C-alpha cells in the first residue's frame, strides 16, 4: 500500500495529478510596422483593449466582395474583391484571386490580382503576388515572388493658402 510521507512539500494540488503545460498559442503573421510619421492608432473599441480583426480561416472558401473596416486575415481561399480600411494580411495558407484595396497589405500566401494600398505593401518570404501594385511604399523579402508592375504614388502635399496681393486694375475708356 502507498503511504504519503510527511516530509513531502505541500503544493496545493494532489500528487497524482500530472503537471500540464498550457497549450501552445498559434503564431500569427507579423503585421507591417506602422510608418514612423503615422499618428498613433486610437484604442480599439473591444473589451480587453485588443484590436478588432476578422479572420477567414483555412477551411473557408469565399466568392464575392469582402469589405472590412477592421484588420482582416485571409488564411483561406477568396475569389473576388477584398477591401479593408486597415491592415489586410494574406496568411501562409491564404489564396486570393481578385483585387485588393487596403491601407496596408502583408502577403505571406499567394495573390493573383492587383493590389492598391494607401500606405505600404509587404510581400514576405514564401509570399507570392502576380499582379500590379499601386501604393506609397513596398517591401519584398528574400524568397518572395512578384510578377507585375509597381506604381509608387506619393501622397499629395497639403496646399497652404498664401496671401496673394491683388493689384488694382485701371481701365481706360476712350470717348
Secondary structure, DSSP 8 states (H G I E B T S, - for coil): -----TTS---SS-TTS------------------TTS------SSTTS---EEEE-TT-EEES-EEESSEEEE-SEEES-EEEEEEEEE-TT-EEES-EEEEEEEESSEEES-EEEEEEEEE-TT-EEES-EEESEEEE-TT-EEES-EEE-----------------------
